[in-house]
Amino acid sequence: MVGIDIVDIARIKNVMERYGERFLNKVFTDEEIRYTQGKRRVQESLAGRFAAKEAFMKAMGRRLSWKEIEISQVDGRPHICYKETLYNGVSISHERTYAVSVVVIDERGRIEGKG
């Protein structure tokens, strides 16, 4: 299963300006917020994680709870943790205007019980 999503970083910036912590706490886990706050371009990092969550939902074929999906870094690479399962088939890229993510889910990309 494959999912892809692209996010306009200005959209994330606008939502953050309008809703602030309320938006962050609705969509991102505490660990995701902590990780992105340490980045030089916070909105780009948040947009990349937002795109990865959307791409994961598309790959799964259904709408899921935002905070049940956590994007983490393992050995410098993004992974998705969902319901105690770690998925390594995720790629995130961003630049000043857009963030994009592709998620590929197959049996080889699942690491059971590692979340």
N, C-alpha and C positions, 0 to 999 in steps of 0.2 A: 504494500500500500504506500502511496506517495501523496504528500501534501506540500503545497508551496504557498507562500504569502509574501506580499510586499507592503511596506508601510511608509507613508510620507512622514518623515521625522518632524516636520513642522506641525503635523496633526497631534503627535504626542506632546510636543512642546505646548501647544494651545490647550490641550486637555489638562496638562499639569498646571498651567497658569490659572485655569478656570476652577479646577477641582482639587488641586494639590494632593495632600496626604490621602484624602478620600479616594481618589483615583488609584494612587499607588497601592493602598491597602486592599482595594477591591480586586486588583488584577495580579499583583506580585506578592510573593512570599517575603517574609522578613529577610531571609538570606539573599534573595534576588535584589531587594532594595539595598541591603548593605553592600553587596558586590558592586552594583552600578554606581552607588554614591562615591565609590573610590576611583571611578574612571574620570578621565579628563573631559570626555564628551558624554555626559550622563544621558541626555535624551537619545543619542545614537544607540547607546547600550540598552536602554529601556525599549526602544523601538525594535531592536533586534530580538530581544526576548519576547516582546509582544508578537512579532511575526512568527517566531518559533512556536509559540503556544497556538496561534491560529493554524499554522501548517500542521501541527500535531493533530489538532481537532479534525482537520480535513482528511488527514491520513487515516484517522480512526473512523471517520464517516459519521461523526455525531458531535453535537455541542457538549462540552464538558465544563466543569467548574474551573475557572481561571486559576484559583489557588491550589487546586489538586495537581496541577501541572507545574513542576518546578524545573527551571533551566539552571543547570549547575556546570561548573568547570571541573573536569577530571583530566589530570595531566595536560592542562592547557587547552583542552577541547571541550566544546559544549556537549552536554548530555541532557536527556529529559528523564526526570523521575516522575512516574505516575503510578499510584497505587502499589508501592513497594517494588516496582519494576523499573530498572534503569535501561533506557534506550540510547544507543550510541549513534544512530543513523540520522544525525542532525547537523546541518551546516548553517551558519549565520554569517551574513556579510552586511556591512553598512559603510556608508560614506556620508557626506554632509547633508544630502537631500533624502536618500531612501535607505531603508533597511530591508533585507530580504532573507528568507529562510526556506530551506527545503528539508523535509523530513521523510525518510524512507524507513518503513517498519516492516521487518521480516523476522523470522525466528532467529536468525544469526545476530541480529542487532539487539536482542533482548537479553538482559542479564538479570535473571529472577532474584528477588529478595535482596537487592543491593541498594535500595533507595534509602 
